[in-house]
Amino acid sequence: MIEINQQHIRRIETLILNDPFRVDVLRAVRTLDLPQGFVAAGFVRNLIWDHLHRKDTSSSLNDIDVVYFDAAEQCDDQHQYYERVLLAAMPDVNWQVRNQARMHIKNQDKPYQNVQDAMSYWPEKETAIAVRLTSAGNIDCITAFDLSTLFALQITHNPRRDKLIFEQRVNSKNWLTRWPRLTVND
């Protein structure tokens, strides 16, 4: 289990709770009551990078990644049902819902144990962060890696994934152009 800097968590919570769009997204996802249900990846990462660059690119989010972990799920297409429910709630959002209990097959990894374990295989470390809204209105945050590089405006290759995949993502997503203070860690 990774030790998370509580200062970073408080900053993330404050930034999200002050962003009405992100709060609406988290509320919509919470209605699904998904096991280990979180909103992940660029939803959090981009918010931090935007804040540190004093800009707002939230309108250009390609998609909203919703992750959950249900090893007992029988239906291969259950994620499509969840996407339809979320689309009905927020029709302007491109929802991408994935059961991380099944993603190891696509990625040719050993079975994941939970959402956090699944994120530990994502191509860049700074993307492996997820949040959810608790019933008390607080932000619950998990990550597979230390958050210091995220707040230091770094992009770090995860050695569990092919470096070429990492490099393709950095280039295709134009991160270094969109957030010019970012640096790439090898």
HELIX and SHEET records of a PDB file:
HELIX    1   1 GLN A    6  LEU A   17  1                                  12    
HELIX    2   2 PRO A   20  ARG A   30  1                                  11    
HELIX    3   3 GLY A   42  HIS A   53  1                                  12    
HELIX    4   4 SER A   58  SER A   60  5                                   3    
HELIX    5   5 GLN A   78  ALA A   89  1                                  12    
HELIX    6   6 GLN A  100  ASN A  107  1                                   8    
HELIX    7   7 VAL A  115  MET A  119  1                                   5    
HELIX    8   8 LYS A  125  THR A  127  5                                   3    
HELIX    9   9 SER A  148  PHE A  151  1                                   4    
HELIX   10  10 LYS A  163  SER A  172  1                                  10    
HELIX   11  11 TRP A  175  ARG A  178  1                                   4    
SHEET    1   A 5 TRP A  95  ASN A  99  0                                        
SHEET    2   A 5 ILE A  64  TYR A  68  1                                        
SHEET    3   A 5 PHE A  38  ALA A  40 -1                                        
SHEET    4   A 5 ILE A 129  LEU A 133 -1                                        
SHEET    5   A 5 ILE A 139  THR A 143 -1                                        
SHEET    1   B 2 GLN A 154  THR A 156  0                                        
SHEET    2   B 2 THR A 183  ASN A 185  1                                        
END                                                                             
